[in-house]
Amino acid sequence: MTKRWLVAAAAVLLAWLVLAPSAVEAQRRIDAAAAKLPEGDGKLAVVEFCAGACHPAARFVNMKRSRADWHNEVMWMVARGAQLFPEDVDTVTNYLGTYLSDRDVPQGAK
């Protein structure tokens, strides 16, 4: 009985070691809508902290807001648990306020 228990415990541990990283990776997987985000400074931060981390990019990729509105939205997310340092808040806000702005994207911004 003890030998069977050890074999079973080893099998469970092995399965956990193999499957746990896959489950974490699946949770952080970026959805297809993230590819529709414009290229530009801060895109990587938006993909890392927003798209795939908390909600799909499809939720915001077509939104157009002012920089102030985006800042308020980012701060609302932080208040509800989004894990961003202050510099990350600035990076994400600047990206969204530039590339998903309710105003024209400035010349030279890609």
Secondary structure, DSSP 8 states (H G I E B T S, - for coil): -HHHHHHHHHHHHHHHHHHHHHHHHHHT---GGGGGS--STTHHHHHHHTBTTTB-GGGTTT--B-HHHHHHHHHHHHHTT----HHHHHHHHHHHHHHTBSS---TT--
